[in-house]
Amino acid sequence: ESLFEMRELSVMGLAEVLPRIPKFINLIAKTVQAIRVFDPDVVVTIDAPDFSFRVQKKIKAAGVRAKKIHYVAPTVWAWRAGRAAKVAQFLDGMICLFPFEPHYFEREGLSAVAVGHPMVDSGLLAGDGAAFRARHGISAERKVLGIFCGSRTAEVRGLSPLMIDVAKNLKQAYPDLLCVVPTLPIWKEELEQFFKGAGLDAVVTADAAEKWDAFKAPDVALAVSGTVALEIALAGVPHAIIYKMSGLTWEIVKRLVKSKFAHLGNILLGHQVYPEFIQDSATAEMIAPVVRNLLSSEVERNVQKEASKRVLMLLQPNPNERPADRAADFILSLLS
């Protein structure tokens, strides 16, 4: 039973978060109260660290007896390394997605385990791009550009215009270009209007049943930076990523982040394979030639496809064991 909609927490960036702090404080208090009343044996928070860690810290201070476990480790390897020691003070366990993460927490005395990434067990790998094309009457010869706008309001409304500008540029070289735009139901109608207004042919789909087929349908894709970019990499679709944030947030982020890359695939591989256009470089003039080259060059597409196979191996250390099962076993071991 959900206490509130997840989109209440779907805000990124200092300038974007500040006006909503009173709302977040209220949601944290509401969640802590519900946990204290329920008196569980274990509390598992998943991602959303700014929210989740405040909840876990408060229930620890309130004397809640439950084992306190967090799923999806904070990126202490990229920025704010001191968080590992801080969360060890109120958590009993940390479930990590990547093989290089547990030691950051274990050296602080916190039990940790790498379980692999749940997206390998999501149905993504079984997606059928050809079936999607057939259902929507898209010929195998037609050039298809995937557009992945994200789910947050700032991403959809702030970044989709840039993606549309790139698509319009590409349409000059490929007049029959079709955009495939997987999204959430709340954004479907608005995005359809965006693409129609730009004079672009687009299939905007919010059907969960064909989500993974839609991910595999494009020849190449353009995506916002984040989890969706890693999903596209695992789908084996060549792509580039973009991201822009407020000037204030960017000035802070660029001073704090230690990672050279934004794309998780590039981070895992240790070098850039998937092109990144972040902040000042996120312009249609800079992005379009790179995406156009991916559309025209089989060699460039194959470089990314081979790299994606290596990324999959890193995210699925044991193909015979599901990440969810490993996570459950870890939780049970702490309870016993």
C-alpha positions in Angstrom: 0.0 0.0 0.0 1.6 3.2 -1.2 1.6 6.2 1.1 2.1 8.6 -1.8 3.0 8.6 -5.5 6.6 8.0 -6.4 6.6 11.1 -8.6 6.4 13.2 -5.5 10.2 12.4 -5.1 11.1 12.7 -8.8 13.0 16.0 -8.6 16.7 16.5 -9.3 19.0 19.5 -8.9 19.5 22.0 -6.1 17.5 24.8 -7.7 14.6 22.4 -8.4 14.5 20.8 -5.0 14.7 23.9 -2.8 11.1 25.1 -3.3 9.8 21.6 -2.4 11.8 21.0 0.8 8.7 21.6 3.1 6.8 18.9 1.0 9.7 16.5 1.3 10.0 17.0 5.1 6.3 16.2 5.4 6.6 13.0 3.3 9.6 11.8 5.4 7.7 12.4 8.7 4.7 10.6 7.3 6.8 7.6 6.2 8.6 7.4 9.6 5.3 7.5 11.5 3.9 4.6 9.3 7.0 2.5 9.9 6.8 3.1 13.7 3.1 2.1 13.8 3.7 -1.0 11.6 6.8 -2.2 13.6 8.4 -4.3 10.9 11.2 -6.8 11.2 13.1 -5.3 8.3 12.9 -1.9 6.4 14.3 -2.0 2.8 14.6 1.4 1.2 15.2 1.4 -2.5 17.2 4.2 -4.3 16.2 7.8 -3.7 19.0 8.3 -1.1 18.1 11.8 -0.1 14.7 10.6 1.0 15.6 7.0 2.0 18.6 7.8 4.2 16.7 10.4 6.2 13.9 7.9 6.8 16.4 5.2 7.9 18.3 7.6 10.1 15.1 8.8 11.8 13.7 5.3 12.5 17.1 4.4 14.0 17.0 7.4 16.3 13.4 6.5 17.2 14.5 3.0 18.4 12.7 1.0 15.7 14.1 -2.5 16.1 13.9 -3.5 12.4 17.0 -4.3 10.4 17.7 -1.4 8.1 18.8 -2.2 4.6 19.2 0.0 1.5 19.0 -1.3 -2.1 21.1 0.6 -4.7 24.2 2.0 -3.2 24.9 5.7 -3.4 27.6 6.5 -5.9 30.3 7.1 -3.4 32.8 6.2 -6.1 31.7 9.2 -8.1 31.2 11.9 -5.5 30.8 12.4 -1.7 32.9 9.4 -0.7 32.3 10.2 3.0 28.7 9.0 2.6 29.9 5.4 3.1 31.0 6.1 6.6 27.8 8.1 7.4 25.3 5.5 6.2 27.2 2.8 8.1 26.1 4.5 11.3 22.4 3.8 10.8 22.2 0.9 8.2 22.6 -2.8 8.8 23.1 -3.7 5.1 23.8 -2.3 1.7 22.7 -4.0 -1.5 24.9 -2.9 -4.5 24.3 -3.3 -8.2 27.9 -3.1 -9.4 30.8 -5.5 -8.5 33.2 -2.7 -7.5 30.9 -1.1 -4.9 30.7 -3.4 -1.8 34.3 -2.7 -0.5 33.5 1.0 -0.1 31.0 0.1 2.6 32.6 -3.0 4.0 35.7 -1.1 5.0 33.4 1.1 7.1 32.0 -2.0 8.9 28.7 -2.2 6.9 27.6 -5.5 5.5 27.3 -5.2 1.7 26.7 -7.4 -1.3 26.8 -7.0 -5.1 23.8 -8.7 -6.6 24.0 -7.6 -10.3 21.6 -5.1 -11.9 17.9 -5.9 -11.8 17.4 -4.6 -15.3 19.0 -7.8 -16.7 16.0 -9.7 -15.2 13.4 -7.1 -16.3 12.4 -8.6 -19.6 14.6 -6.0 -21.5 16.9 -8.7 -23.0 13.9 -10.5 -24.4 12.5 -7.5 -26.2 11.7 -7.9 -29.9 12.3 -4.8 -32.0 11.2 -6.5 -35.2 7.9 -7.4 -33.6 7.4 -3.8 -32.6 8.1 -2.6 -36.1 5.7 -5.2 -37.6 2.9 -4.2 -35.2 3.3 -0.5 -36.1 3.8 -1.0 -39.8 7.4 0.1 -39.8 9.4 -1.4 -42.6 12.8 -3.0 -41.9 14.4 -0.4 -44.3 13.0 2.7 -42.7 15.4 4.6 -40.4 14.2 4.7 -36.8 15.5 7.1 -34.2 14.7 6.2 -30.6 13.9 9.2 -28.4 14.1 8.6 -24.6 13.1 11.8 -22.8 13.2 10.6 -19.2 10.3 10.7 -16.7 10.8 13.8 -14.7 9.0 17.0 -15.7 12.3 18.9 -16.1 13.6 16.2 -18.4 10.5 15.8 -20.6 9.7 19.5 -21.0 13.2 20.7 -20.7 15.1 18.3 -22.9 12.6 17.0 -25.5 12.7 20.2 -27.5 16.5 19.7 -27.9 15.9 16.1 -29.0 13.3 17.2 -31.4 15.7 19.7 -32.9 18.2 16.9 -33.4 15.6 14.8 -35.1 14.6 17.6 -37.4 18.2 18.0 -38.4 18.5 14.3 -39.1 15.3 14.4 -41.2 17.1 16.5 -43.7 19.5 13.6 -44.5 16.8 10.9 -43.9 13.4 12.2 -45.1 11.6 9.1 -44.1 13.0 9.2 -40.5 10.6 7.9 -37.9 10.9 8.6 -34.1 10.0 5.9 -31.6 9.3 7.5 -28.2 8.7 5.1 -25.2 7.3 7.1 -22.3 4.9 7.1 -19.4 1.1 7.5 -19.8 1.2 10.9 -18.2 3.4 12.2 -20.9 2.0 10.4 -24.0 -0.4 13.0 -25.2 1.9 15.9 -24.6 4.8 14.3 -26.4 2.6 13.4 -29.3 1.7 17.1 -29.7 5.4 18.1 -29.5 6.4 15.8 -32.3 3.3 16.6 -34.4 4.0 20.3 -34.0 7.6 19.8 -35.2 6.5 18.0 -38.3 8.1 14.7 -37.3 6.6 11.2 -37.8 6.6 9.5 -34.4 5.2 6.5 -32.6 4.8 7.6 -29.0 4.1 4.5 -26.9 3.2 4.2 -23.2 2.1 0.6 -23.4 3.9 -1.3 -20.7 3.3 -4.6 -22.6 5.5 -3.4 -25.5 8.0 -1.3 -23.6 11.0 -3.6 -24.2 10.1 -4.2 -27.8 10.1 -0.5 -28.3 13.5 -0.2 -26.7 14.9 -2.6 -29.3 13.2 -1.2 -32.4 15.4 1.9 -33.2 18.4 1.8 -35.4 20.0 4.4 -33.1 18.8 6.4 -30.1 19.1 9.6 -28.2 18.5 9.5 -24.5 18.7 11.6 -21.3 21.6 10.6 -19.0 20.5 8.1 -16.3 19.2 4.5 -15.9 17.4 4.6 -19.3 20.8 5.0 -21.1 22.1 1.8 -19.4 18.9 0.0 -20.5 19.4 1.2 -24.1 23.0 -0.1 -24.0 21.8 -3.5 -22.8 19.2 -3.5 -25.6 22.2 -3.3 -28.0 21.0 0.0 -29.6 23.7 2.4 -30.5 23.0 5.8 -28.9 24.2 9.1 -27.5 23.2 10.7 -24.2 22.4 14.3 -23.3 21.7 16.3 -20.1 21.2 19.9 -19.1 20.5 21.3 -15.7 20.1 24.7 -14.1 23.2 26.8 -14.1 23.4 26.8 -10.3 23.1 23.0 -10.0 25.7 22.5 -12.8 28.2 24.8 -11.0 27.9 22.7 -7.9 27.8 19.3 -9.6 30.9 19.8 -11.7 32.9 20.6 -8.6 31.8 17.6 -6.7 31.6 14.7 -9.2 34.8 12.7 -9.5 33.7 10.4 -12.4 35.0 11.4 -15.9 31.8 10.0 -17.4 28.0 10.4 -17.0 26.9 7.2 -18.8 27.0 4.2 -16.5 28.2 2.1 -19.4 31.2 4.3 -20.0 31.9 4.2 -16.2 31.8 0.4 -16.1 34.0 0.1 -19.2 36.5 2.7 -18.0 36.5 4.7 -21.3 34.0 6.5 -23.5 32.1 4.3 -26.0 28.7 6.0 -25.8 28.9 9.8 -26.8 28.0 12.2 -24.0 26.6 15.7 -24.5 26.3 17.4 -21.1 25.4 21.0 -20.3 27.3 23.4 -22.7 27.9 20.6 -25.3 24.2 19.7 -25.3 23.3 21.5 -28.5 21.6 20.3 -31.7 24.6 21.5 -33.7 27.0 19.3 -31.8 24.7 16.2 -31.3 23.2 15.8 -34.7 26.5 15.0 -36.6 27.4 12.3 -34.1 23.9 10.7 -34.3 24.0 11.0 -38.1 27.3 9.2 -38.2 25.8 6.4 -36.1 22.9 6.1 -38.5 25.2 5.9 -41.5 28.1 3.9 -40.2 27.7 0.2 -39.5 31.3 0.1 -38.1 30.4 2.8 -35.5 27.2 0.9 -34.6 29.0 -2.4 -34.2 31.6 -0.8 -31.8 28.8 0.1 -29.4 27.0 -3.2 -29.8 30.2 -5.1 -28.9 30.8 -2.8 -25.9 27.2 -3.5 -24.8 28.0 -7.2 -24.5 30.8 -6.4 -22.1 28.5 -4.2 -20.1 26.0 -7.0 -19.8 28.7 -9.4 -18.4 29.6 -6.8 -15.7 25.9 -6.4 -14.7 25.2 -10.1 -14.7 28.1 -11.7 -12.8 26.2 -15.0 -12.5 23.7 -15.6 -15.3 22.2 -18.5 -13.4 21.3 -16.5 -10.4 18.7 -13.7 -10.4 19.7 -10.4 -8.8 16.4 -10.4 -6.9 17.2 -13.8 -5.4 20.6 -12.7 -4.3 19.2 -9.6 -2.7 16.6 -11.7 -0.8 19.2 -14.1 0.4 21.3 -11.2 1.7 18.3 -9.8 3.6 17.5 -13.2 5.1 21.1 -13.7 6.2 21.0 -10.4 8.2 17.6 -11.3 9.8 18.9 -14.6 11.0 
